Amino acid sequence: MGNATVNGYDGLHLYTDHITDLAVEDVSEIPTLQRKNQVDTDGTGSVSDAERSAYAAKQCSSLAATNKIGVNGARLTLTVAGSDYTERPGVIALVVGRLVCDLVARLI
């Protein structure tokens, strides 16, 4: 991953009654810095557990609404079963972000 990249992954698992999507977004140093005010909503310069949780929930809800999944031409509705956002040290004295969304679509 370069210093200015955003990489996405969708791991689909198919079951007889539902489909799960493990959606992961790895964000390198520069885009993580650019998004900092979206995560650090109180502007303290550090990200609290509550801010991480709120950011993850919001971003995963957005992914659930915009990711399209269908069976036999019918679009299924994705819901958020779990969400997580973490930051870890990067290579240029900044942090990298990782958003993990557990999404589920029930079959009708």
C-alpha positions in Angstrom: 0.0 0.0 0.0 1.4 3.4 -1.0 1.2 6.5 1.2 -1.8 7.9 -0.8 -3.9 4.8 -1.5 -7.3 3.5 -0.4 -7.7 -0.3 -0.9 -11.0 -2.1 -0.6 -11.9 -5.7 -0.2 -15.3 -7.5 -0.2 -15.4 -11.1 0.9 -18.7 -12.7 0.1 -20.0 -15.8 1.7 -23.1 -17.5 0.3 -25.5 -19.4 2.5 -29.0 -20.9 1.7 -30.8 -18.0 3.6 -28.4 -15.1 3.5 -25.2 -13.6 2.1 -22.5 -12.0 4.1 -20.0 -9.4 3.0 -16.9 -8.7 4.9 -16.1 -5.2 3.6 -12.6 -3.9 4.5 -11.2 -0.5 3.6 -7.5 0.0 4.2 -6.6 3.7 4.1 -2.9 4.8 3.9 -1.4 7.8 5.7 -2.4 10.7 3.5 -6.1 9.9 3.1 -6.3 9.0 6.8 -5.0 12.4 7.6 -7.4 14.0 5.2 -10.3 12.2 6.9 -9.1 13.0 10.5 -11.8 15.6 11.1 -14.5 13.0 10.2 -13.2 10.7 12.9 -11.9 13.1 15.5 -15.2 15.0 15.8 -14.4 16.8 19.0 -11.1 18.2 17.5 -8.9 17.1 20.3 -6.3 15.6 18.0 -6.8 12.1 19.4 -9.5 9.6 18.5 -11.5 8.2 21.3 -13.2 4.8 21.3 -16.6 6.5 21.0 -15.4 8.5 18.0 -14.0 5.3 16.4 -17.2 3.5 17.0 -19.4 6.3 15.6 -17.3 6.7 12.5 -17.3 3.0 11.8 -21.1 2.8 12.3 -21.7 5.7 9.9 -19.2 4.5 7.2 -20.6 0.9 7.3 -24.1 2.2 7.1 -23.1 4.1 4.0 -21.4 1.0 2.5 -24.5 -1.1 3.2 -26.7 1.5 1.4 -24.4 1.9 -1.7 -23.0 -1.7 -2.2 -25.3 -3.6 -4.5 -25.9 -7.3 -4.2 -28.6 -9.3 -5.9 -29.9 -12.7 -6.6 -31.8 -13.6 -9.8 -32.0 -9.9 -10.7 -33.5 -8.9 -7.4 -31.5 -6.4 -5.3 -31.1 -7.4 -1.7 -30.9 -5.0 1.2 -27.6 -5.1 3.1 -27.7 -4.4 6.9 -24.8 -3.8 9.2 -24.1 -6.7 11.6 -20.8 -5.2 12.9 -18.4 -2.3 12.4 -14.9 -1.4 13.5 -12.4 1.3 12.8 -8.8 1.2 13.9 -5.7 3.2 13.4 -2.1 2.0 13.6 1.3 3.6 12.9 2.3 4.1 9.3 5.7 4.5 7.7 5.9 8.3 7.4 5.1 9.3 11.0 1.4 9.3 10.4 -1.3 6.7 11.0 -3.1 4.4 8.6 -6.8 3.6 9.1 -8.8 0.3 8.7 -12.5 0.1 8.4 -14.1 -3.3 8.8 -17.8 -3.8 8.1 -19.8 -7.0 8.6 -22.7 -6.7 6.2 -25.6 -9.2 5.8 -28.3 -9.6 3.1 -31.2 -11.9 3.9 -32.7 -13.9 1.1 -36.4 -13.4 0.6 
